[in-house]
Amino acid sequence: MASVLQFDDVSVVRGGNRILDAVSWTVDSSERWVVLGPNGAGKTTLLQVAAALIHPSSGMATILDETLGDVDVFDLRTRIGFASSALARKLPAMETVLNVVLTASYSVTGRWNESYDDVDVRRAQRVLAEWKLDHLADRRFGHLSDGEQKRVQIARAVMTDPELMLLDEPAASLDLGSREELLQLLSGYAVAKGAPGIVMVTHHVEEIPTGFGHALLIRNGGVMAAGPIEDVLTAENLGETFGIPLELEHRNGRYTARSLVK
């Protein structure tokens, strides 16, 4: 197994606030990680460092064998698949779904003067089909439902055949049917041959796809627990992370959590 992400005492300080606090963590290429924690825990900042969008204030972040601060981040970012609501807001609402996915080849968010080979178009069409979006290829991105937009973002991230996949709350705001459809697709991707290392942030254990074998729990910028999911994802650890007594159920590869407070 090769490491695709390694944090060594990574801290991020903004406006005097310590958003990440001495985080040490390693992700191997064969691993699929879920990151859980309450609002304000530092999850999105963690992904921003992993995506080479921001640099640590201290410590060392090594991504795909490249150290932040010693690498051209614009080249590095082309090797990382990243999907988030912040990125979605940058995608032109009137761009077609096919172009939203296709433009990932140049790491741009809209068609300009760049040219694409037939192989790029065929690749985009194949990815759309794999994520059950081929029937929407000519639709405008801004006209899609939330669930469809979420899947388009992931298809865009997959387009470049990334070496590391980062997903920031991909199931947030989805209805039950859309969530379950997305999680089924993510589960299939997680176990597919050749899939990259994956890190997915979520607030809810119910949104963890099957096939994810590791978990990182974070609170107030610090790591509460990290490792194999069966060791980390316990009622006690979750209760300490979210600050409330919880009961946890695991059935058929999926999790549910409920408060014990009456």
GUVEX-845769 format. One record per residue (C-alpha): x, y, z; residue in one letter. Coordinates in pm, whole numbers, always signed. Layout:
REM GUVEX-845769
     px     py     pz vexkol
      X      Y      Z      a
...
This chain:
REM GUVEX-845769
     px     py     pz vexkol
     +0     +0     +0      m
   +123   +350    -89      a
    +41   +655   +117      s
   -165   +913    -75      v
   -210  +1153   +216      l
     -2  +1214   +527      q
    -45  +1485   +790      f
   +230  +1532  +1047      d
   +124  +1765  +1332      d
    -78  +1979  +1089      v
   -234  +2290  +1240      s
   -433  +2566  +1071      v
   -477  +2900  +1247      v
   -706  +3170  +1109      r
   -772  +3503  +1283      g
   -613  +3371  +1599      g
   -843  +3068  +1603      n
   -688  +2721  +1585      r
   -913  +2541  +1335      i
   -695  +2230  +1310      l
   -477  +2133  +1604      d
   -171  +1912  +1551      a
   -345  +1655  +1331      v
   -138  +1349  +1240      s
   -306  +1109   +998      w
   -220   +880   +708      t
   -439   +754   +423      v
   -320   +470   +200      d
   -426   +422   -160      s
   -643   +119    -81      s
   -828   +286   +208      e
  -1169   +455   +217      r
  -1206   +694   +509      w
  -1508   +869   +656      v
  -1449  +1184   +862      v
  -1713  +1269  +1123      l
  -1752  +1552  +1371      g
  -1985  +1830  +1481      p
  -2024  +2164  +1307      n
  -1709  +2372  +1341      g
  -1490  +2072  +1417      a
  -1251  +2147  +1130      g
  -1366  +1882   +880      k
  -1390  +2111   +578      t
  -1055  +2273   +662      t
   -903  +1925   +683      l
  -1026  +1852   +329      l
   -907  +2190   +201      q
   -553  +2107   +312      v
   -584  +1757   +162      a
   -702  +1913   -166      a
   -401  +2151   -171      a
   -637  +2448   -152      l
   -478  +2589   +164      i
   -144  +2539   +340      h
    -97  +2441   +705      p
     +6  +2711   +948      s
   +245  +2457  +1095      s
   +332  +2092  +1048      g
   +374  +1903   +721      m
   +112  +1785   +471      a
   +228  +1533   +210      t
    -16  +1466    -74      i
    +59  +1205   -341      l
   +426  +1211   -233      d
   +442  +1590   -271      e
   +489  +1824    +24      t
   +279  +2139    +40      l
   +512  +2435    +19      g
   +754  +2253   -211      d
   +524  +2173   -503      v
   +326  +2353   -774      d
    -24  +2314   -628      v
   -187  +2379   -965      f
    -23  +2064  -1104      d
    -97  +1868   -786      l
   -467  +1957   -788      r
   -514  +1794  -1130      t
   -433  +1459   -961      r
   -700  +1504   -691      i
  -1074  +1456   -733      g
  -1265  +1703   -517      f
  -1640  +1753   -477      a
  -1796  +2007   -240      s
  -2084  +2251   -221      s
  -1833  +2538   -238      a
  -1704  +2406   -571      l
  -2060  +2356   -698      a
  -2130  +2727   -649      r
  -1847  +2804   -894      k
  -1995  +2589  -1170      l
  -2189  +2795  -1428      p
  -2560  +2731  -1389      a
  -2616  +2743  -1766      m
  -2331  +2502  -1852      e
  -2441  +2163  -1981      t
  -2384  +1860  -1762      v
  -2149  +1714  -2023      l
  -1935  +2028  -2019      n
  -1934  +2045  -1640      v
  -1773  +1702  -1636      v
  -1557  +1755  -1946      l
  -1395  +2077  -1819      t
  -1242  +1887  -1528      a
   -974  +1783  -1779      s
   -835  +2139  -1764      y
   -937  +2209  -1404      s
  -1164  +2492  -1520      v
  -1527  +2544  -1426      t
  -1672  +2649  -1761      g
  -1608  +2617  -2135      r
  -1383  +2891  -2269      w
  -1134  +2857  -2556      n
   -985  +2521  -2461      e
  -1020  +2231  -2702      s
  -1096  +1868  -2626      y
  -1013  +1548  -2810      d
  -1275  +1288  -2895      d
  -1121  +1064  -2630      v
  -1201  +1330  -2366      d
  -1563  +1352  -2478      v
  -1600   +973  -2479      r
  -1447   +956  -2132      r
  -1693  +1217  -2002      a
  -1985  +1031  -2158      q
  -1870   +703  -2003      r
  -1837   +860  -1658      v
  -2184  +1010  -1687      l
  -2323   +667  -1771      a
  -2145   +508  -1474      e
  -2307   +761  -1240      w
  -2649   +723  -1410      k
  -2638  +1074  -1556      l
  -2605  +1008  -1928      d
  -2969  +1105  -1990      h
  -2890  +1449  -1846      l
  -2583  +1522  -2060      a
  -2748  +1813  -2246      d
  -2935  +1958  -1945      r
  -2818  +2279  -1778      r
  -2641  +2222  -1448      f
  -2851  +2487  -1274      g
  -3173  +2311  -1377      h
  -3089  +1986  -1197      l
  -3218  +1866   -862      s
  -2986  +1868   -560      d
  -2932  +1493   -591      g
  -2847  +1520   -960      e
  -2607  +1807   -897      q
  -2432  +1607   -626      k
  -2378  +1317   -864      r
  -2255  +1551  -1140      v
  -1997  +1695   -899      q
  -1870  +1346   -820      i
  -1867  +1249  -1189      a
  -1661  +1561  -1254      r
  -1418  +1457   -979      a
  -1391  +1107  -1132      v
  -1334  +1244  -1484      m
   -958  +1291  -1445      t
   -903   +941  -1301      d
   -774  +1090   -973      p
   -518   +935   -743      e
   -705  +1070   -439      l
  -1079  +1140   -407      m
  -1211  +1393   -154      l
  -1586  +1430    -92      l
  -1724  +1702   +135      d
  -2073  +1604   +256      e
  -2189  +1452    -76      p
  -2525  +1342    +69      a
  -2611  +1667   +251      a
  -2962  +1807   +185      s
  -3071  +1503    -20      l
  -3407  +1333    +30      d
  -3413   +969   +136      l
  -3437   +825   -214      g
  -3165  +1049   -359      s
  -2939   +977    -62      r
  -2974   +602    -91      e
  -2915   +611   -467      e
  -2598   +815   -419      l
  -2470   +593   -137      l
  -2526   +285   -352      q
  -2317   +441   -630      l
  -2045   +546   -384      l
  -2036   +196   -238      s
  -1983    +50   -583      g
  -1710   +302   -658      y
  -1536   +235   -326      a
  -1489   -135   -401      v
  -1421    -97   -775      a
  -1088   -215   -909      k
   -855    +78   -956      g
  -1052   +318   -736      a
   -827   +569   -557      p
   -794   +637   -188      g
  -1114   +810    -76      i
  -1188  +1053   +208      v
  -1549  +1151   +268      m
  -1672  +1406   +523      v
  -2019  +1371   +673      t
  -2214  +1469   +984      h
  -2422  +1151   +998      h
  -2328   +785  +1039      v
  -2634   +697   +828      e
  -2452   +849   +528      e
  -2150   +617   +547      i
  -2147   +396   +235      p
  -2064    +29   +264      t
  -1709    -38   +156      g
  -1561   +235   +377      f
  -1325    +68   +620      g
  -1168   +353   +819      h
  -1298   +644  +1027      a
  -1155   +966  +1166      l
  -1344  +1147  +1445      l
  -1261  +1514  +1494      i
  -1370  +1773  +1751      r
  -1244  +2129  +1809      n
   -978  +2075  +1543      g
   -825  +1772  +1712      g
   -842  +1400  +1639      v
  -1059  +1209  +1885      m
  -1000   +867  +1726      a
   -875   +727  +1396      a
   -833   +382  +1249      g
  -1036    +81  +1131      p
  -1404   +172  +1136      i
  -1507   -119  +1360      e
  -1266     +4  +1629      d
  -1332   +378  +1595      v
  -1706   +392  +1534      l
  -1838   +310  +1879      t
  -2117   +470  +2079      a
  -1864   +590  +2336      e
  -1635   +754  +2079      n
  -1925   +914  +1893      l
  -2076  +1041  +2219      g
  -1748  +1207  +2318      e
  -1706  +1354  +1969      t
  -2057  +1501  +1944      f
  -2097  +1581  +2313      g
  -2413  +1378  +2371      i
  -2482  +1021  +2489      p
  -2559   +802  +2188      l
  -2654   +448  +2100      e
  -2516   +305  +1780      l
  -2651    +23  +1564      e
  -2465   -155  +1285      h
  -2663   -373  +1046      r
  -2584   -502   +699      n
  -2286   -271   +667      g
  -2479    +46   +757      r
  -2493   +249  +1075      y
  -2763   +437  +1266      t
  -2723   +652  +1578      a
  -2976   +784  +1828      r
  -2959  +1005  +2134      s
  -2994   +846  +2476      l
  -3117  +1174  +2624      v
  -3485  +1148  +2721      k
